[in-house]
Amino acid sequence: MKFKPSITSPVRRGEFFSTSEAACALRQQPQSARAAVCRDGVWLGMIPVKLPNGRLLWPAADIDLLLAGELLKDQHRKAKADLLE
């Protein structure tokens, strides 16, 4: 089954996006986000909130920054440092 991103970005229902909504907004496949978090702990500089059921939530403010062309490098470095401690 191929993933087809929609033409419009998803409607925000709060402070967070699901993995599918975040991937769609950023024109990526959801598995890209899941794989990056599994491998590096971050995706595009964003650190997700992990729910008890294993699902990931992505901060809407970070997605808005990425869509505006901002980079989230500082968070990525901080997350890497936290993982190494």
C-alpha distance (Angstrom), angle and dihedral (degrees) to the residues before:
residue distance angle dihedral
M1 . . .
K2 3.80 . .
F3 3.77 120.9 .
K4 3.80 112.5 -126.0
P5 3.79 115.6 -166.2
S6 3.76 113.5 -141.7
I7 3.78 120.9 -117.9
T8 3.79 93.3 -121.0
S9 3.76 125.1 54.2
P10 3.80 118.0 -108.7
V11 3.77 121.3 -90.6
R12 3.78 112.7 -102.7
R13 3.78 113.8 -120.9
G14 3.78 98.1 -177.5
E15 3.74 139.1 -41.5
F16 3.81 95.6 -37.4
F17 3.79 141.4 52.7
S18 3.79 125.3 -147.4
T19 3.80 116.3 -118.6
S20 3.81 91.7 -100.5
E21 3.81 92.6 48.8
A22 3.81 92.7 47.0
A23 3.79 92.5 48.2
C24 3.79 91.5 48.1
A25 3.81 92.3 50.1
L26 3.82 90.4 50.8
R27 3.82 94.6 41.9
Q28 3.80 93.7 -116.3
Q29 3.77 134.6 121.5
P30 3.82 115.7 -100.1
Q31 3.80 91.0 -124.3
S32 3.81 89.4 61.6
A33 3.80 89.7 63.4
R34 3.80 94.0 44.5
A35 3.80 93.0 48.4
A36 3.81 92.9 47.6
V37 3.81 92.3 51.2
C38 3.79 91.4 47.4
R39 3.81 91.2 48.8
D40 3.83 102.9 35.6
G41 3.80 108.4 8.7
V42 3.82 91.2 -118.9
W43 3.80 139.3 64.2
L44 3.81 120.6 -150.7
G45 3.79 88.1 -19.4
M46 3.82 93.8 -53.9
I47 3.77 123.1 123.5
P48 3.81 111.3 -151.3
V49 3.77 128.9 -143.4
K50 3.78 108.8 -119.2
L51 3.79 115.0 -144.5
P52 3.83 121.9 -147.0
N53 3.81 89.3 -106.3
G54 3.84 90.5 58.0
R55 3.79 97.7 -105.8
L56 3.78 119.4 133.7
L57 3.79 127.2 -132.0
W58 3.80 121.1 -160.2
P59 3.82 122.8 -150.3
A60 3.81 109.9 -109.2
A61 3.82 90.8 -147.2
D62 3.82 90.8 59.4
I63 3.80 91.7 48.9
D64 3.80 90.0 49.8
L65 3.82 89.3 52.6
L66 3.80 92.1 50.1
L67 3.80 91.5 48.6
A68 3.81 88.7 51.0
G69 3.81 89.8 54.7
E70 3.80 98.2 -103.8
L71 3.80 120.6 141.0
L72 3.78 123.2 -132.2
K73 3.82 97.2 -155.5
D74 3.81 96.1 133.4
Q75 3.80 92.1 59.2
H76 3.80 90.6 47.5
R77 3.80 92.0 53.5
K78 3.80 91.4 46.7
A79 3.80 91.7 49.9
K80 3.81 91.6 49.9
A81 3.82 90.4 49.9
D82 3.81 91.0 49.6
L83 3.81 91.1 50.7
L84 3.80 91.8 51.6
E85 3.82 93.8 52.0
